[in-house]
Structure formats: structure tokens, C-alpha cells
Amino acid sequence: MTVFSVETWIVKPDKLGEYMIWHKKYETWFKKHSSEYKEVKSYKVFSHMLGGNWGGYVFMTEFENLADLEKAFNKMMKSDFMTALYPEFARLIVDGSYSVDVWNPVP
């Protein structure tokens, strides 16, 4: 059964330019390491457009099943992403705005 990891956060209003630079770094990092994350079927990033919280982002990653999500998550937690890119990301977002949920499609 397909599952989706849905991460959300809000970028600090005065950090949007820095966030866009960070996002490009993340894209480059993921492309470089994509062969290590075969569990990821697809992913998409959305930025907030109207209503709700300005500066909001949604990162949706698709996996074949929950076991694949867990495998990819464990690899990410042990990767250089956590020491090289995550600290920079954390200082660009509104404190307490990051969340992650797991969703499955309704048949």
C-alpha cells in the first residue's frame, strides 16, 4: 500500500531569500544521493500561494509502503544531511512550525 510522508514548515519572513538558496542546495544534495534512496517513488515540494500561513511549504514524498519510508528515514538520520544541511534549514524556519505526518490514499 502506497504511503506519503507529508512534511510542512513555515519559512521566517526575513529568510525567504536564504531559504531559496538552501532549497537549491538540498535539491543538489538529493540528486547526488538519490541512488541511496531507491525507496522514494516520487516527491514534490509545494509553496504556499493563498490563504493560511504565508511562507508555508509542503514536502510530499511517496513510498511503496511504511517499511520503505522507515528505511529511507533511517538513512537520512545517519546521513551528512543532518550535519551539513539540516542545521541551516532549522534556522530558516519559524520555531515550532515543522511537522511530519504519514498519509495513505483512500481506495
MARVEXFI-406916 format. One record per atom (N, C-alpha, C, O): x, y, z; residue in one letter. Coordinates in steps of 0.001 Angstrom, whole numbers, plus 500000, padded with zeros to 6 digits. Layout:
BEGIN
XYZa ...
END
This chain:
BEGIN
500843498825500000m 500000500000500000m 500892501243500000m 501773501372500850m 500674502138499071t 501424503383498973t 501176504263500188t 500051504360500678t 502243504908500675v 502121505878501763v 502883507144501371v 503793507117500543v 502481508245501992f 503115509529501740f 503597510126503052f 502863510162504039f 504825510588503050s 505330511389504157s 505047512838503771s 505469513302502712s 504331513543504640v 503952514930504355v 504571515822505426v 504145515814506581v 505573516584505029e 506273517489505939e 505817518913505641e 505668519294504480e 505599519693506687t 505217521092506499t 506079521982507379t 506553521558508434t 506277523205506942w 507020524196507728w 506701525584507196w 506127525734506117w 507078526587507961i 506909527980507560i 508280528643507617i 508977528574508630i 508650529276506531v 509922529996506455v 509742531366507108v 508735532042506898v 510728531758507896k 510696533087508510k 510604534138507405k 511308534033506400k 509750535149507574p 509550536142506509p 510841536811506027p 510981537092504837p 511775537065506932d 513012537740506538d 514081536771506021d 515198537188505714d 513740535475505923k 514719534469505495k 514353533800504177k 514990532818503795k 513337534307503470l 512871533647502255l 513965533537501194l 514106532491500559l 514732534594500997g 515824534548500015g 516862533496500368g 517318532747499504g 517234533443501645e 518192532433502109e 517607531030501969e 518315530076501646e 516295530921502218y 515654529615502093y 515736529112500649y 516009527934500421y 515503529989499683m 515550529573498277m 516955529071497913m 517089528114497151m 517985529702498447i 519361529229498235i 519528527859498892i 520101526947498295i 519029527718500120w 519109526431500824w 518385525351500040w 518891524238499904w 517205525668499522h 516419524672498778h 517193524147497577h 517150522952497285h 517893525022496886k 518726524585495751k 519841523647496230k 520160522665495560k 520431523952497392k 521457523073497962k 520876521698498261k 521503520673497993k 519655521690498827y 519006520413499135y 518753519618497859y 519038518421497811y 518223520266496827e 517963519582495553e 519251518974494998e 519251517838494525e 520334519724495057t 521628519227494586t 522073518035495425t 522538517029494888t 521928518152496757w 522307517056497652w 521495515808497337w 522053514716497228w 520175515959497188f 519336514784496958f 519641514134495614f 519676512907495520f 519859514929494583k 520204514351493272k 521509513570493366k 521633512496492776k 522476514099494098k 523762513424494281k 523590512097495026k 524300511133494741k 522650512042495980h 522463510856496819h 521236510021496443h 520901509073497153h 520570510353495354s 519311509684495019s 519457508169494858s 518513507426495127s 520622507712494426s 520807506264494272s 520771505542495618s 520535504335495665s 521000506262496701e 520949505678498038e 519516505593498568e 519253504911499559e 518602506286497906y 517220506368498376y 516254505784497337y 515322506456496895y 516488504544496962k 515641503857495980k 514208503687496486k 513292503461495695k 514014503796497796e 512677503644498375e 511736504790497980e 510516504631498002e 512305505932497622v 511497507101497266v 510950506905495849v 511700506867494874v 509609506782495764k 508973506635494447k 508850507975493748k 509044508069492536k 508528509010494505s 508409510360493950s 508392511352495103s 508162510990496257s 508638512605494765y 508484513657495771y 508120514959495080y 508421515168493904y 507476515814495824k 507038517092495295k 507087518120496419k 506752517815497564k 507500519320496092v 507537520413497056v 506529521463496608v 506486521839495436v 505724521930497552f 504726522950497269f 505012524168498143f 505396524032499305f 504823525360497573s 504926526574498376s 503544527196498491s 502716527097497585s 503322527825499607h 502035528436499898h 501719529547498909h 502593530337498553h 500473529605498468m 500098530621497497m 499033531577498040m 499233532791498020m 497917531053498519l 496827531911499005l 496252531347500297l 496218530131500485l 495799532229501190g 495165531806502432g 496173531221503414g 497351531085503084g 495730530881504597g 496577530203505578g 497789531000506002g 497732532222506141g 498889530293506207n 500134530896506702n 501070531230505550n 501525530337504836n 501358532516505367w 502295532924504329w 503671532359504653w 504089532359505811w 504374531880503637g 505708531320503826g 505678529829504090g 506707529234504411g 504508529220503958g 504373527796504227g 504854526933503064g 504745527311501898g 505386525770503414y 505839524791502429y 505331523417502817y 505154523111503996y 505100522593501801v 504730521196501993v 505674520365501136v 505870520648499954v 506253519341501741f 507153518418501050f 506504517044501150f 506400516477502238f 506066516507500004m 505353515245499983m 506215514191499277m 506607514360498123m 506497513107499996t 507336512036499463t 506523510754499431t 505869510400500413t 506566510061498304e 505795508832498112e 506692507605498280e 507816507552497781e 506153506623499001f 506843505351499225f 505890504202498914f 504671504359498975f 506450503064498585e 505636501872498304e 504890501403499552e 503749500949499467e 505541501518500705n 504925501047501949n 505630501717503134n 506616502434502966n 505104501466504324l 505644502073505531l 507073501616505828l 507878502393506342l 507389500369505508a 508743499856505726a 509761500628504886a 510858500923505362a 509409500957503642d 510315501736502789d 510501503149503330d 511605503692503288d 509428503744503837l 509534505072504440l 510493505028505621l 511364505888505757l 510327504024506473e 511186503896507648e 512650503690507250e 513551504258507867e 512877502887506230k 514242502630505760k 514895503929505262k 516038504228505608k 514164504689504455a 514701505951503929a 514925506961505061a 515943507653505085a 513981507042505989f 514104507957507121f 515349507624507942f 516098508527508316f 515575506355508222n 516757505945508997n 518052506307508282n 519014506737508919n 518083506137506966k 519275506525506200k 519510508033506297k 520639508491506471k 518414508794506180m 518512510256506236m 519058510705507588m 519898511604507651m 518589510089508662m 519024510477510009m 520515510211510229m 521142510863511064m 521082509264509491k 522503508921509633k 523373509601508579k 524592509428508580k 522767510364507688s 523499510944506560s 524149512280506918s 523896512855507977s 524982512748506012d 525601514058506189d 524579515188506046d 524879516334506383d 523390514883505557f 522334515894505503f 522077516465506891f 521913517675507048f 522043515595507897m 521713516028509251m 522776516949509845m 522457517801510673m 524022516791509438t 525078517657509963t 525381518840509040t 525797519900509506t 525172518661507734a 525537519713506786a 524376520635506419a 524553521852506371a 523190520078506160l 522084520898505659l 520975521159506673l 520373522233506650l 520691520220507549y 519571520403508470y 519753521593509418y 518798522344509616y 520927521798510008p 521069522946510914p 520768524287510221p 520184525186510825p 521165524405508979e 520887525624508214e 519376525764507977e 518820526853508113e 518721524656507622f 517271524648507429f 516557525085508708f 515639525905508665f 516980524538509836a 516321524810511119a 516352526290511481a 515406526788512091a 517406526996511123r 517467528412511473r 516661529292510520r 516453530473510796r 516205528725509399l 515437529493508418l 513930529388508621l 513177530169508040l 513482528444509429i 512043528235509590i 511552528763510937i 512320528899511889i 510266529053510992v 509637529527512218v 509678528406513254v 509284527275512969v 510154528724514451d 510222527730515521d 508855527093515737d 507841527787515811d 508837525776515835g 507606525042516101g 506715524838514892g 505639524254515023g 507126525300513719s 506256525169512537s 506465523862511777s 505626523493510955s 507556523161512030y 507837521921511292y 506972520781511819y 506860520575513027y 506365520051510898s 505626518849511284s 505788517798510192s 506051518124509034s 505628516549510571v 505658515453509606v 504527514498509944v 504328514134511103v 503794514100508920d 502688513153509053d 502833512096507975d 503486512321506956d 502225510952508200v 502215509890507191v 500760509689506773v 499875509518507611v 500535509714505472w 499203509597504883w 499149508374503977w 500166507969503414w 497977507792503839n 497786506772502831n 496570507141501984n 495647507790502476n 496563506728500703p 495449507075499831p 494178506315500229p 494239505197500739p 493038506945499985v 491759506294500251v 491356505537498989v 491314506115497903v 491059504243499128p 490707503456497925p 489371503872497342p 488935503311496336p 
END
